[in-house]
Amino acid sequence: MKAFQIEGEITKTQSTIIGVVGFVLLITLWQLVTTYGNISSSILPSPLAVVSSLGSLYENGLVGNALFSLKLNLSGYLEAIVISIPIGFAMGLVPGIRALVSKYFDALRFLPLPAITGIFVALFGLGSGLKIHFLSFGILLYLIPVIVQRIDEIESLHKQTITTLGASKWQKVRHLYFPYAMSKISDDIRVLVAISWTYIVIVELLNMEGGLGGMIFVSAKQSQTPPIFALVLIIVMFGYLQDRIFRTIDKMIFPFKYDGQVKKSISKFILK
């Protein structure tokens, strides 16, 4: 079967079937391990126990807490994007700005964010604003250096082509740097969805107002393992759905990435 050969080929239908089979095998293995393995249910609950726990979670406000987490996640995510894009492009296009601040951003990526939650509390209080800004900060620390990198990756041939056409510096930004770099940055933004959901558990423990992270904390204190697994799976599902939605939006905004017309922005450049 070509699908399992090196550099093989696979159709969309085959990919779907293999994915479903893989999921069924995973659930089956999980059930067999919890049934016949010497593992306590307090450590690894069975799939049936996890599914059964959804009823009690629903009664304890699962829907409202899920919407609260989703709101925090999207708000922090969008704030990070709005802040990161202008800063990243300024650093990527202006050498002086890069020399001034790039080393600080490189160093801040190694900052243990849970250790500085007290600073955010002092700056923004204990409301939802604190959680949104904390999420935003955690994402932009990674996003800004990535934007700079994507600008650096623009091929010199493209730069020479648009310069030969007589483009001004701002026309280069508009027709080359921004569309070309953003088509790559959009993929990085999708990847960073995972980071935003990782931090959601941390921020929701600060002055707990609800959310999936808060529910996980409460379940852990009560030693209820099945609800913890259920909530973690819900977070994974939200992250996956966000990724699919962002991918669809990406196809709408940057169709040339998917039809092989990478040089579309440059080839259609016309001096006015």
Secondary structure as GFF3:
##gff-version 3
##sequence-region A 1 272
A	DSSP	three_ten_helix	2	4	.	.	.	ID=ss1
A	DSSP	alpha_helix	12	36	.	.	.	ID=ss2
A	DSSP	alpha_helix	47	59	.	.	.	ID=ss3
A	DSSP	alpha_helix	62	93	.	.	.	ID=ss4
A	DSSP	alpha_helix	95	108	.	.	.	ID=ss5
A	DSSP	three_ten_helix	113	116	.	.	.	ID=ss6
A	DSSP	alpha_helix	117	124	.	.	.	ID=ss7
A	DSSP	alpha_helix	128	152	.	.	.	ID=ss8
A	DSSP	alpha_helix	156	164	.	.	.	ID=ss9
A	DSSP	alpha_helix	169	172	.	.	.	ID=ss10
A	DSSP	pi_helix	173	177	.	.	.	ID=ss11
A	DSSP	alpha_helix	178	191	.	.	.	ID=ss12
A	DSSP	alpha_helix	193	203	.	.	.	ID=ss13
A	DSSP	alpha_helix	212	221	.	.	.	ID=ss14
A	DSSP	alpha_helix	225	253	.	.	.	ID=ss15
A	DSSP	alpha_helix	256	259	.	.	.	ID=ss16
A	DSSP	alpha_helix	264	267	.	.	.	ID=ss17
###
